[in-house]
């Protein structure tokens, strides 16, 4: 499902118990200097990630000041985040002229401890020759195992201009470990320059026609089931904020589309990337 760019007025874009992706939650919060935003999401653990600007965060009496260091866009600096336990009340206050803040969430019934993330685990793989060159910055990744329930949060960047992401095509809609895990997924896309765009494919069955969505700067895509590669137009860079919520476990096991699974052997570093999500 594609949700076109729009002013969500700080209301969830993907709310709790969404009919397509009930395991994840997503909001974009836009603030001006000294403005505050308070939220609580019962039944979901969340992560606050400034896309641009800086905020001070308080959760249940614990403070994480000066979260976020990016200026004009998501390419302008490195990501930072704050983990908010299930159902906890969190408040963010903007300390720059403006701030745009992603709030990612996953369904989870236990209450853990809040913490901040000031460094990330980068992974770069693919190649220009295979049109799959990209970089992943894990905010809540493998390093946070044991501190987070079901939530995975990452930022994905194309390296250079043009090219494919999420290829070879894979899915994670059926809980049958160790072959595959059920993880609902949500993307929010950005392009540089912002007039750029791309295409999100969603193929429900191997070798059967699927769906395709024209994605633009600010598009949100919900991945409920099926194989889902995406591509950016030549001459543009693509970024997407990625939220994964697991049904029975946090680690992601992807099932690669049989028709294209042999391409795993052609893309440099992709097996290391896959291991970082498990």
C-alpha positions as CSV (number, residue, x, y, z in Angstrom):
1,X,0.0,0.0,0.0
2,X,1.2,3.5,-0.9
3,X,0.4,6.6,1.2
4,X,1.2,9.7,-0.8
5,X,3.1,12.6,0.7
6,X,0.8,14.8,2.8
7,X,0.8,17.0,5.9
8,X,-0.2,14.5,8.7
9,X,-0.3,17.4,11.3
10,X,1.7,15.3,13.7
11,X,-0.9,12.5,13.7
12,X,0.2,8.9,13.1
13,X,0.6,7.9,9.5
14,X,0.5,4.3,10.5
15,X,-1.5,4.0,13.7
16,X,-1.8,1.1,16.2
17,X,-3.5,-2.0,14.8
18,X,-3.3,-0.8,11.2
19,X,-5.3,-3.3,9.0
20,X,-2.3,-3.7,6.7
21,X,0.7,-3.7,9.0
22,X,-0.6,-4.2,12.6
23,X,2.9,-4.9,14.0
24,X,4.3,-1.5,13.2
25,X,3.6,2.2,14.0
26,X,4.8,5.4,12.3
27,X,4.5,9.1,12.9
28,X,6.2,12.2,11.5
29,X,6.3,15.1,14.0
30,X,7.2,18.6,12.7
31,X,8.1,21.3,15.3
32,X,9.4,24.8,15.6
33,X,11.8,26.1,18.2
34,X,10.5,25.6,21.8
35,X,7.4,23.6,20.6
36,X,6.8,20.4,22.4
37,X,5.1,17.1,21.4
38,X,4.0,14.5,23.9
39,X,2.9,11.0,23.1
40,X,2.2,7.6,24.5
41,X,1.5,4.4,22.4
42,X,0.0,1.6,24.5
43,X,1.1,-1.8,23.4
44,X,4.0,-0.5,21.2
45,X,7.7,0.2,21.9
46,X,8.9,3.2,19.9
47,X,12.0,5.0,18.7
48,X,12.5,8.7,18.2
49,X,14.8,9.6,15.3
50,X,15.2,13.2,14.2
51,X,15.2,13.4,10.4
52,X,16.4,17.0,10.7
53,X,16.9,19.4,13.6
54,X,17.5,18.7,17.2
55,X,15.1,17.8,20.1
56,X,15.4,17.3,23.8
57,X,13.6,14.1,24.9
58,X,12.2,13.1,28.2
59,X,10.7,9.7,29.0
60,X,9.4,8.8,32.4
61,X,11.9,11.1,34.1
62,X,14.9,10.1,32.0
63,X,16.4,12.8,29.7
64,X,18.2,12.6,26.4
65,X,19.2,16.1,25.4
66,X,20.4,17.4,22.0
67,X,19.1,14.4,20.1
68,X,19.7,14.8,16.3
69,X,22.5,16.7,14.5
70,X,21.3,16.9,10.9
71,X,20.6,20.2,9.1
72,X,18.9,20.5,5.7
73,X,18.1,16.9,5.0
74,X,18.8,13.3,5.9
75,X,22.1,13.3,4.1
76,X,23.4,16.2,6.2
77,X,24.8,14.3,9.2
78,X,24.5,11.0,11.0
79,X,21.3,9.5,12.6
80,X,20.6,9.4,16.3
81,X,17.7,7.9,18.2
82,X,16.1,7.3,21.6
83,X,14.3,4.1,22.5
84,X,11.0,4.6,24.3
85,X,9.6,1.6,26.3
86,X,6.2,0.1,25.5
87,X,3.4,2.5,26.6
88,X,5.8,5.1,28.2
89,X,5.0,8.8,27.9
90,X,7.7,10.6,25.9
91,X,8.1,14.3,25.3
92,X,10.2,16.0,22.7
93,X,11.1,19.7,22.6
94,X,12.5,21.4,19.6
95,X,15.8,23.3,20.2
96,X,16.6,24.3,16.7
97,X,14.6,26.6,14.3
98,X,12.7,23.6,13.1
99,X,12.8,19.8,13.5
100,X,11.2,16.9,11.6
101,X,11.2,13.8,13.7
102,X,10.4,10.2,12.8
103,X,8.6,8.0,15.5
104,X,9.0,4.3,14.7
105,X,7.2,1.6,16.6
106,X,6.6,-2.1,16.9
107,X,4.0,-4.1,18.9
108,X,5.5,-5.5,22.1
109,X,3.9,-6.3,25.5
110,X,6.9,-6.0,27.9
111,X,8.3,-2.8,29.3
112,X,12.1,-2.4,29.0
113,X,14.5,0.5,29.9
114,X,14.9,3.7,27.8
115,X,18.2,4.5,26.2
116,X,19.7,6.7,23.5
117,X,21.7,5.8,20.4
118,X,24.4,8.2,19.3
119,X,26.3,5.9,17.0
120,X,25.1,3.4,14.4
121,X,26.3,0.3,12.7
122,X,26.9,1.1,9.0
123,X,26.8,-1.6,6.3
124,X,27.7,-1.0,2.7
125,X,27.2,-3.6,0.0
126,X,26.4,-4.1,-3.7
127,X,28.2,-2.5,-6.6
128,X,27.7,0.1,-9.4
129,X,28.0,-2.8,-11.9
130,X,25.1,-4.6,-10.5
131,X,23.1,-1.4,-9.9
132,X,22.6,-2.4,-6.2
133,X,25.1,-0.2,-4.4
134,X,23.8,1.1,-1.1
135,X,24.5,1.8,2.5
136,X,22.5,0.9,5.6
137,X,22.7,2.7,8.9
138,X,21.2,0.6,11.7
139,X,19.8,2.7,14.5
140,X,18.2,-0.2,16.4
141,X,20.0,-3.1,14.9
142,X,21.8,-6.2,16.0
143,X,23.9,-4.3,18.5
144,X,20.7,-3.5,20.6
145,X,19.6,-7.2,20.9
146,X,18.5,-7.8,24.5
147,X,17.5,-4.1,25.0
148,X,14.7,-4.0,22.5
149,X,11.7,-6.3,22.1
150,X,10.6,-6.6,18.4
151,X,11.6,-3.3,16.8
152,X,14.3,-2.9,14.0
153,X,15.0,0.7,12.8
154,X,17.4,1.5,10.0
155,X,18.1,4.2,7.3
156,X,18.9,3.0,3.8
157,X,20.8,5.1,1.2
158,X,21.5,4.4,-2.4
159,X,25.2,5.0,-3.1
160,X,25.6,7.2,-6.2
161,X,22.6,7.9,-8.3
162,X,20.0,5.5,-9.7
163,X,19.8,1.7,-8.9
164,X,17.9,-0.9,-7.1
165,X,17.3,-1.7,-3.4
166,X,15.8,-4.7,-1.8
167,X,17.1,-7.0,-4.6
168,X,17.2,-10.0,-4.9
169,X,13.5,-9.8,-4.2
170,X,12.6,-11.2,-0.8
171,X,9.6,-11.4,1.6
172,X,9.0,-11.9,5.3
173,X,5.3,-12.4,5.7
174,X,5.1,-15.9,7.1
175,X,6.3,-17.0,10.5
176,X,8.2,-20.2,9.8
177,X,11.7,-19.9,11.3
178,X,14.4,-20.8,10.4
179,X,13.2,-20.4,6.8
180,X,11.4,-17.0,7.2
181,X,9.9,-14.8,9.9
182,X,6.8,-12.6,9.9
183,X,7.9,-9.0,10.0
184,X,5.6,-6.1,9.0
185,X,7.5,-3.3,7.4
186,X,7.0,0.5,6.7
187,X,9.2,2.8,4.6
188,X,9.3,6.6,4.3
189,X,11.2,7.8,1.2
190,X,13.3,10.9,0.5
191,X,15.1,11.9,-2.7
192,X,18.0,14.1,-3.5
193,X,17.2,16.4,-5.3
194,X,13.7,16.3,-3.8
195,X,12.1,16.3,-7.2
196,X,13.4,12.8,-7.8
197,X,11.2,9.7,-7.6
198,X,11.2,6.0,-8.0
199,X,9.2,2.8,-8.0
200,X,8.2,0.4,-5.3
201,X,7.2,-3.1,-6.5
202,X,5.1,-5.5,-4.5
203,X,4.8,-9.0,-6.1
204,X,2.5,-11.2,-4.1
205,X,3.4,-14.5,-5.8
206,X,6.6,-15.7,-7.6
207,X,6.2,-15.3,-11.3
208,X,2.7,-13.7,-11.1
209,X,1.9,-10.0,-11.9
210,X,2.1,-7.7,-8.8
211,X,1.6,-4.1,-7.9
212,X,3.8,-1.1,-8.5
213,X,3.7,2.3,-6.8
214,X,5.2,5.6,-7.9
215,X,7.1,6.9,-4.9
216,X,8.0,10.5,-4.3
217,X,9.8,12.6,-1.7
218,X,7.8,11.9,1.5
219,X,6.0,8.7,0.3
220,X,5.2,6.1,2.8
221,X,4.9,2.4,1.8
222,X,3.4,-0.4,3.8
223,X,4.8,-3.9,3.2
224,X,2.3,-6.5,4.4
225,X,3.1,-9.5,2.2
226,X,5.0,-10.3,-0.9
227,X,8.4,-9.6,-2.6
228,X,9.3,-5.9,-2.5
229,X,12.3,-4.4,-4.4
230,X,12.4,-0.7,-5.2
231,X,14.3,1.5,-7.6
232,X,15.3,5.2,-8.0
233,X,15.4,7.1,-11.3
234,X,18.9,7.6,-12.8
235,X,20.4,10.9,-11.7
236,X,18.8,10.9,-8.2
237,X,19.8,9.6,-4.7
238,X,17.2,7.7,-2.6
239,X,16.8,7.3,1.1
240,X,14.3,5.4,3.0
241,X,13.5,5.2,6.7
242,X,12.8,1.5,7.6
243,X,10.6,0.1,10.4
244,X,10.3,-3.6,11.0
245,X,8.2,-5.2,13.6
246,X,8.5,-8.9,14.3
247,X,5.6,-11.2,15.2
248,X,7.5,-13.8,17.3
249,X,11.1,-12.6,17.4
250,X,13.2,-9.5,16.7
251,X,15.7,-11.0,14.2
252,X,14.6,-10.9,10.6
253,X,14.9,-14.0,8.3
254,X,14.2,-13.0,4.7
255,X,12.9,-15.6,2.2
256,X,14.4,-14.8,-1.2
257,X,12.2,-15.2,-4.3
258,X,13.1,-18.5,-5.9
259,X,13.2,-17.0,-9.4
260,X,15.9,-14.5,-8.5
261,X,17.7,-16.2,-5.6
262,X,20.8,-17.0,-7.6
263,X,21.5,-13.3,-7.8
264,X,22.7,-13.5,-4.2
265,X,25.9,-14.8,-5.6
266,X,26.4,-11.8,-7.8
267,X,26.1,-8.9,-5.3
268,X,29.2,-8.1,-3.2
269,X,28.6,-8.0,0.5
270,X,24.9,-8.9,0.5
271,X,25.3,-11.9,2.7
272,X,26.9,-9.8,5.4
273,X,24.0,-7.3,5.1
274,X,21.5,-10.1,5.6
275,X,23.3,-11.4,8.7
276,X,23.1,-7.9,10.3
277,X,19.3,-8.2,10.4
278,X,19.2,-11.6,12.1
